[in-house]
Amino acid sequence: MDVEIGPASHNNPAFDTRPPIAKYARMFIAHLPAGYLASDLLAPMEGNRRHLILAGTLASGLPDLDLLWFYFVDNRQTAHHEYIFHWPLFWIALAGAAWMISSIIGRETWRPYILVTLACLLLHMVLDSFAAEIYWLQPFSDVHLNAVAVPARHNWWVWNFVLHWTFAAEIAICLAASILFFHRKRRKNTSG
């Protein structure tokens, strides 16, 4: 496995030595299914389980909302993984603030949501670290982690990811989530 760890120089085009494909690198289809799997694992079997699973699943896709900024405001000038929504420390700080607020105002019932949501947000970053650069210590360090370099072999950049082995891992995550979802649904229908 190739692990690339290096400083971020991508904000300055003069120092950007990445191939053009690296600007668009991302996981395509597995964030929500992975969030569903993680939420199902973390949510207690009773109480507000369905709501926790929904919150975690939605949170697992939340960092990619920065694609709206990437396409419609920034005109694709900065790799979207460099935006604050892809900074793990941002989400950890936000979760810490939410935890403190829940304590101050006596809403301890928020805590499972905070934990499940944070776990799924960080899972998003872990998954993105396989085929894209994630800046785990931003804003304190420009060092990024990229576990697998996806070579630019095809004219349309999407094919470089779809035909790479990492996409097979995404398919496996999607299949596992589908199997679990239909298993839970069938079990619920037969039990009540």
N, C-alpha and C positions, 0 to 999 in steps of 0.2 A: 504494500500500500504506500502510495506517495503521500507524504505529509508536507504541505507547504506552510511554513510559518514565516511571516515577514512583515515589514512595516507597510503601512498604507501610503502609497504614493499616487493613488488613482485619482485624487481630486485635482492633480496637476497633470494635464494631458502630456506635457513635455516629458514627464517621468513615467508615464503609464506604458509599461512594457508588456502588459497582458495582451493576448490575442483578443480580437473583438468579441469573441464568444463569451469571454469571462465577464463582460459587462452585463450579460443577460442570464448568467448562470443561476439556476434555481431548481429546487425540487418542483415537479409539476403537479402531481395528482395525489400525493399521499399525506399531505398535512392534516386534512380533516379526518380521514380514516385513522391515522396514527393518534390524533387527539381523541377520537372515539374509543380506541383501544385503551389508551392511558386512563381516560376518565372512567371507563367501565372498571378498570382495575382498582382505581383509587377511591371511587365513590362507595360509601357504605351500602349494604344491601337493603337497608330500610330507610324510611323517611323521605328526604328530598332527592333521592338517587337520580331520578329522571332529569331533574333540573340541574344537578351537578354535572351529569353527563353532557347535557346540552351546553352548559357554560364552558366546560372544558373543550368540547368539540369546536365550538365557535372561537374560543381563545386560540386554538391551535392554528387557525387561519388568519388571525388578527394582524400579525406582523406584515403580511403581504398587502394590507391596505395601503402601504406606502407605494405600491405600484401606481395608484391613482396620481400621486405626486410625481412619480418617475415619468409617467407618460404625458400627463396633461399640464404640468407646471414646469418641471425641470428639463423637459424635452430630451430625456434620456442622457443627460450630461454626467450624472453621477450614478454609479452602480447602486441599485436600490438596497442592497445589503449594507451599504454605508450609512443609511438613514437611521435615525434614532429608534424607529420601530424594530430594527434588527440589532439593537444593542442589548444583550442580556442584562447588563447592570441597570439599564433603564427600567426594565420590568421588575427586577428584584427590588429596586428602590420604590417603585410604585406599589408593589405588594407589601413592602414593609410599612409604607405610609398608610395603606388601607388597613393593615393589621392594627396599627396604633390607633387609627380613627375608630375602628370597631371596638377597641378597648375603652377609649375615652367616652364613646356614646353608648356603651353597653350593648353592642350588637355582636356578641360572640358567635351568633348563628351565621355571620358572614365568613367566618374563618375557613370552613371547609371549601367554600367557593374561592376564597383567596388562594388556598393551597392547590386546589385542582387546576384553577386557571393558571397560576404561575408554573406549575409542572408542565402543562400543555404548551404554554408560551416558550418555556425553555426547551421542550422537546422539539418545537419548530426550529430553534436555533441549532440543536444537535443534528437534526436531519439536514438542514441547510449546510452544515459544516462538511458534509460528505462531498458535495459537488460544487460548492461555492465558498467564497471567503466570508467568514463571520468574525467580527471584531469583539471578542469575548470580554475585553477589558476597556472598551471605549466608555467614557471619554478620557480615561487615564493613560491609555496606550494605543498606538496604532498597529500593534501586532495582531495579525489575523491567523485563523486556522482554516485550512482547506485540506481535507483528508485525501481527496481523489481529484486529480486533474483530468478533466474531460477534454480530449483533444478535438480540435476543429478539423474535421475530415469532410464535412458535407457543406454544400453551398448554403442551405437554409439551416440556421443555427439550431433550430428545434430538433432536427434529425440527429444532431450530435449527442443529444441527451436521450432521446427515445431509443436510439440504437446502442447506447452504452449500457454496461452491466448494471449500473446503479438504477436504471429504470426498471429492471427486473425486480430489484428490492422494493421499489414503489408498488409494483403490481402485487407482490407478495403481501405487503402491508394492506393494500386494498382488498385482496382476497380474504385475509384474516379478519378484517373488520366486517366484511360482508357475511362471512360464515358466522361470526359471533352475533351480529345483529339478527340474522334470520334464526339462529339457534335460540336466542333470548325471546324473540317474537313467537316462535313455535311453542316454546316452553310456557310462555305467558298464556297463549291461547288454549293450551291443553290443561292448564291448572286453574283456569278460572274464567 
